[in-house]
Amino acid sequence: MKFSPRHTRLFRMGFIHGRRGLVFVAGGLTIGVAAAALAELADIVQLHSRHFLGAWPFAALLVVPLGFVLSTFLTRRYFPGAQGSGIPQAIAARRLTGQEERRRLVSLRIAFGKIVLTLVGLAAGASTGREGPTAQIGASIMFAFGRISTRHQPGLILAGASAGVAAAFNTPLAGIVFAIEELSRSFDEHTSGLVMGAIIAAGLTATALMGNYTYFGQSAATLTAASDWLAIPLIGVVGGLMGGLFSRVLIVFSKGPPGLLGRFLGKRPLAFAALCGVLVAVCGLASGGAVYGTGYEEAHAALHDAHDLPIGFGVLKLIATAFSSISGIPGGIFSPSLAVGAGLGSEIAYFLPGMPTATLVLLGMVAYFTGVVQAPITAFVIVSEMTGDHNMLVPLMLTAIIARAVSKLICKEGLYHALARSFLPQPAAPPGAGAPAPPGDPKA
């Protein structure tokens, strides 16, 4: 049977689309396995770390700095590109055009290093999370699956990173929203179906391995009285302010702080990592060990009124997360940010005794997370999915809008996109830009 050129062309197009869809699904399945494995290993590592540091709390002054130094050394020596959250690397990799340039940020080597070194940081007591790293791992896996086609690599990286976020939290809708609002900041109808396919494959795989669960358990938080709505602007302002300050600090250190501190960081990165580790250990001692790790247990307890968080937990967790993030070790800020927000909401509850603590905690999580990433839709969607609480959608939306507006006053650009710039080629300075102005020049 002889096929016409038109039939041959249609057959070839169908084969290409089918192969591309298979790549997305296979990559999604692999991402689901990786996300489940990292989640399980992170829980085990944190459990042993908490037991050790709980039995010998002052050992943190030695263990945490040594862990930071080890993680920073291995990152710089063997896994450059694996430092920090991992989401900025995924964003930068989508903007790059060369295969080799992308491979420096998303590759199987980077994914392996990200898993190992994220666990090293959590074992040492760093205030970091696993969700951002899972996004870079997902982008790396999908990039590896799609290396045969450079044309669709930006879409593959987007799908992998969003599938990683969705699988890490068991929040498929938030993964889609995060892909549109933060990772790509646009909607591409050509890749939307494939992104959803990767998220579904990753989510189903992770669910099959870990069970169908709600990340923070079911929450019944609600605003019962009309006066309760007055808490929304208060928490929105506080969360946006603190989140904006946190982002501003991380962006300044990503560019290299000015003066003596900048020179110290540039010449002595391991010594700087050790100093950050000491300061994290001090925060840990001040909080009774509550600031170590992702902060999941503390946020879960505050949301379900299991016990009151230590006084000052929110501020101490913020400081510990900031020092962990600028130290140079791999680790995310998703879970720690939610824990900081829970702490801020819990502390505001002391000034609003008539309101349920769980409601303020939920609002605090959205407010601070929005203040950090400046992605309000992602913030309220991901928190509502993680708690299964749909009664609070409108209050969460209002809180996120206020927090983003306040955060913008302090930090003009979203954290992840600002950090992504450090992984992109820097534009050359114009001739004479750095030369001193001649005497008598008004610019001198």
Helices and strands as residue ranges (DSSP letters): H 5-55, G 57-59, H 60-78, H 87-95, H 99-103, H 108-124, H 131-145, H 153-169, H 172-178, I 179-184, H 189-210, G 226-230, H 231-255, H 259-267, H 269-286, H 296-303, H 313-326, H 334-348, H 357-373, H 376-387, H 393-410, H 415-420, G 421-423
